[in-house]
Each structure stands twice: as structure tokens, then as C-alpha cells.
Amino acid sequence: MNWNILIPELTLSLGILLVFILDLFASKKHYRTLLYMSALVPVFSLLSLFLVQHPAKGFFDLFEVSAVNLLGKAVLYVLTSLSLFAMQDYYEKKGSVYTELSYIPLVATLGLSLLMSSANLVLTLLSLELASISMYLLVSLFREEYLSKEAGFKYLLMGAVATSMFSLGSAFYYASTGSLFLKEYRDENSLFTLSLLLILSALALKASAVPFHFWTPDAYEGAPTPVTGYLSSAPKVALYFFFVQLLTYFHHLKQWLLLLAVLSLLSMFYANAVAYVQRSVKRLLAYSTIAHAGYFLLGIATVESTLQRALLFYVSLYAFASLGSFVIMSVLEKKEGFSHHLLDYKGLYKEHPVLASLFALFLFAFIGIPPMALFVGKLGLFMGLVETLLLPLAFAFVLASILSAGYYLRVIVLMFLEEGERRFPPARVSVGEALTLLLCSFLVLLLGVFPHLLYDLIRL
Amino acid sequence: MTIEKAYMLISIFLFLSGLLGVIIRKNLITLLISTELMLNGVNLALVSVDRIVGGIEGQVFALFILAVAASEVAVGLGLIVALFRLRGYEGSSEITHLRD
């Protein structure tokens, strides 16, 4: 048994147990302490990543770590810690204090962190479910709020369908290869192709690509806004790091490129078109997530290290920008009567110049305007697609990016150039939210100017 | 037709009828039962694949799936109770408040 490779997960589990036991004895007034404690747990896991010797395998080859894995885990832990810091004040102002909320995000992160290292379909399913079930709970834990329960149920139902598709796919995989370990399997037959189709559909459902996107706008709109920030950042990072790993086992199949191209083209164009008719900014950003799922899936269309490096850079920075924008929305939602309707954002610059500017910064980052780091990711993805001679996909990607600029710009125009009609009481930014916003915007800007700081760490 | 093939066909039938239930039914509890049906179809497939391949990994996987399905249903039923408390019977038979 090689316990060394499991140190970050063990640290995380010990932290979860500690917070869980304290939660049993502490009363509700210690909620803030508990939440800050649990926000520090991922920081310790982050530090413990330096103790892991890599590359290594262990636990009967079920679990493997490599340099890329560890980088993904580092990004995941930072995101979790930041979103926990941003949660505290929102729930207190909304009068929905559940002390359980302090450790459930950590459980989800534990699942995602195991997912990135798993080399066996059983472990993959279990870690995916550990993360998903905790996320159903996170979406629906909002006191006296009907929409959050409805969103949670829809998410749960779609998630259960994905689970059963994934496990049927693994049954077929087992039947054709004789083992549940992920490995390169050259002997193509229809059963193996069917298993690939089922597993890919299940993962596409978790990544919210288009034919399987139904749950995304509902879950994002109904969930408490800080949780939406978590949902749109941490699972995406883990899933795409896992996808890159999966690519080495499946890329030789001739259906792979076709399936990925269909999924990504549908997601890009459908989501970018539907986003224009949305009235709620929260829903608009949910569709923007679906469009981004389309861009990311292009990054695993074929094996090419520049393409995958660009994808991992892009998805990591996208997660920070997305978390930041949802945290801004949760700050605004603390105002009485604020509903995320587009008209509520009118004239926001007059009332909150700093918040409006930060929101504009993240929206510009989504479009891919140069000083922001997402531009470097988009450029890398485009270059990779051109290098692998997938020119139609590269042009579709650029076209979809340009198409998407319109709805982001509309929000910015409403915030800066128009006069507000409704008056809301001012919103205070708490310490945790300020920390999250500062770090997210700082990273998005810093890595846009000096991309090599992160780019050189991604070694495939 | 060998017995293993028959079992595989039954399992795929169970899976597909569960999927059909998820697509066409509206009652929340029926929806949960349909997902259970899908997962049990998968369990049957895994166990019968074990017999074809001659291993035991499928049965181990089936045990894990049982546990996963139970925890998912626990969360789902809790949510149905919460929906019922907030909206009464109408709330728990059909949910369509979040849409475009």
C-alpha cells in the first residue's frame, strides 16, 4: 500500500471529520467559525500536495497521480477554499443558516479530487457520485425556498440518469475488455463503441454539453448564488482534467472525433443563440457555461499536447472568472428585492462602481478580450485546432466566440450607460467575498499578462 | 440463445423502460422509481457479464451501485417531502416553475 499518494485526500477527509464532529456539538452561533475552519481545510490539502511523490500508482493500480493531476487538484482546492469564504455572509443575510453547509462542499471536493486520479471505472463512478450527491444537497439547502428544491430535484433526476448510463457503459466495457480498468483497447467491436457512447454521454451530462444540458439553467437559477459559483467552477476543472486522462485510452477510435465535434458544435451554437433571449442574468450565465462546455470539448477532440495544454489553462482560468462573477451576483442578491432580472442591473455603475467594474472585467474575460487570461486560453485552443488541421472546428470556435460577445456586452451596456429605474438599499461586501473577488480578478489579470507562470506547469 | 444473452436482453429492456419512464412520467415518486429501475437493469447486466467473462468484478460493482442508488433515493425522497411541505400535493405531482 502506497499511502503517500493519498495524502491530500486524507488531509481533506480528516478536515471533514473534524468539522463534522465540531458541528455535532456546536450551536448555530458558531456557524461563522465552522465555515472559516472548513475554508482552511483545502489550504492544508494544497500544502500537502508538495509531499506527494509523482508519478506513482497505488491501491492495486486503482489510483494514480501525475504532475498534471496534482496541478488540477491544486486548482480545485483553491477554488473550494475561495467559494467557502464567499458563502458565509450570503446565507446569514438570507436567514438560511445550516451548519452542515460548512462541510458538504468539502465532501464534493473530495469526490472530485478522487475522480481526477482514478484509473478504474468503479472508482470513477463512486467519486463522481460522492461529488454529485453532495452537490444535489448544496443546491437544495436553502430555507423556505421552493425554487431551490425544484432545481435540486431536477438536477438529481438528470444526475441519476447519468449514473445509470455510466454504469451500463461500464458493464459493456467490462463485457468487451474483460476488466474494469481503463486501458488502451485496440480490438474494436460494436459493444466497445456502445460503451464509449454511454460513458461519454454520462460525462457530457455532468459537463452540461448540449443534448444533455436540460438541468443546467434550472439548477443554476434555483441554487443559492454562491453554490452556483461553486457548481460552475470546481466540477468543471475536475471533469476536464479527467477527460484529458480519458483521451489517452479512447482517442484511437474513429467515432471519437465525430462524437466530440457534434457535442461541441451543438453546445456552442445552441447555447449562444438561446442566451440572447434570457431575461435573468443568472440564467444567461448558465447558458454561457454551456457554450463554454462546447469550447472545452474541442480541446479533447484529438490528441495533441498543445491543444490539451491550452484546454487545461483555459478551463482553470475560466473557473476563477466564473466563480468571481457569481460571487458578485451573490453580493448584489443580498439587497432587498433584487431578482437578477436584466433591468435590475440598469445603472449599477452609479451605485456600486467597484462591483460593476469587476463584473465587467469578468464578462470581458468570457468574451476573450486580450489583457484577460481567458484570451490566452482561447488563442491556444485555436492554434492547437489549426495545427491538427481541424480547420472547420477552429472557424466554428471563432464564430461562436464572436456570436457570444453580444449578450455579455448587453449586460455591460445596461450597467454602465443606462440610468437605473429601481432603487435598492446598498449592499455590503463581506471580508470573505472581498478576498474571493480580489484573488479571482487578480489571477485572471496576472495570468493574462504572464501566462507562462501557469502554462509551464502544465506538462503532459 | 444462451441464458447469458437472455439475461443481457432483459437487463437492457429494464434499463430502457426506466428511461422511458423518466421521459414520459410526471409524478415525482414515479420518476424516482424509474431511475431505480434503470439502475437495477444495470445491476443485472453486470452480474450476467460476470458469468460470460468469468470474473467477480461485476458483482462487486453491482454492490456499489446498490449503495449509490440507495443514497440517491434518500436525497430524492427528502426533497419530495420538502416540496410537499412547501406546496402541498400540486407541488409534488408536477414541477414546472423553473423554465425559459
Chai-1 contact restraints between the chains, C-beta under 6 A:
chainA,res_idxA,chainB,res_idxB,connection_type,confidence,min_distance_angstrom,max_distance_angstrom,comment,restraint_id
A,V122,B,F61,contact,1.0,0.0,6.0,A-B,restraint_1
A,E129,B,V68,contact,1.0,0.0,6.0,A-B,restraint_2
A,I133,B,S71,contact,1.0,0.0,6.0,A-B,restraint_3
A,I133,B,V75,contact,1.0,0.0,6.0,A-B,restraint_4
A,Y136,B,V75,contact,1.0,0.0,6.0,A-B,restraint_5
A,S140,B,L79,contact,1.0,0.0,6.0,A-B,restraint_6
A,Y146,B,L86,contact,1.0,0.0,6.0,A-B,restraint_7
A,K149,B,L79,contact,1.0,0.0,6.0,A-B,restraint_8
A,K149,B,A82,contact,1.0,0.0,6.0,A-B,restraint_9
A,K149,B,L83,contact,1.0,0.0,6.0,A-B,restraint_10
A,E150,B,I95,contact,1.0,0.0,6.0,A-B,restraint_11
A,E150,B,H97,contact,1.0,0.0,6.0,A-B,restraint_12
A,E150,B,L98,contact,1.0,0.0,6.0,A-B,restraint_13
A,G152,B,L79,contact,1.0,0.0,6.0,A-B,restraint_14
A,F153,B,L79,contact,1.0,0.0,6.0,A-B,restraint_15
A,L156,B,G76,contact,1.0,0.0,6.0,A-B,restraint_16
A,L157,B,L31,contact,1.0,0.0,6.0,A-B,restraint_17
A,A160,B,T35,contact,1.0,0.0,6.0,A-B,restraint_18
A,A160,B,E72,contact,1.0,0.0,6.0,A-B,restraint_19
A,V161,B,V22,contact,1.0,0.0,6.0,A-B,restraint_20
A,S164,B,M38,contact,1.0,0.0,6.0,A-B,restraint_21
A,S164,B,L39,contact,1.0,0.0,6.0,A-B,restraint_22
A,S164,B,V42,contact,1.0,0.0,6.0,A-B,restraint_23
A,S167,B,V42,contact,1.0,0.0,6.0,A-B,restraint_24
A,S167,B,I65,contact,1.0,0.0,6.0,A-B,restraint_25
A,L168,B,F15,contact,1.0,0.0,6.0,A-B,restraint_26
A,L168,B,V42,contact,1.0,0.0,6.0,A-B,restraint_27
A,A171,B,A45,contact,1.0,0.0,6.0,A-B,restraint_28
A,A171,B,L46,contact,1.0,0.0,6.0,A-B,restraint_29
A,A171,B,V49,contact,1.0,0.0,6.0,A-B,restraint_30
A,Y174,B,V49,contact,1.0,0.0,6.0,A-B,restraint_31
A,Y174,B,G58,contact,1.0,0.0,6.0,A-B,restraint_32
A,A175,B,V49,contact,1.0,0.0,6.0,A-B,restraint_33
A,G178,B,V53,contact,1.0,0.0,6.0,A-B,restraint_34
A,L180,B,E57,contact,1.0,0.0,6.0,A-B,restraint_35
A,D218,B,L98,contact,1.0,0.0,6.0,A-B,restraint_36
A,E221,B,L98,contact,1.0,0.0,6.0,A-B,restraint_37
A,G222,B,L98,contact,1.0,0.0,6.0,A-B,restraint_38
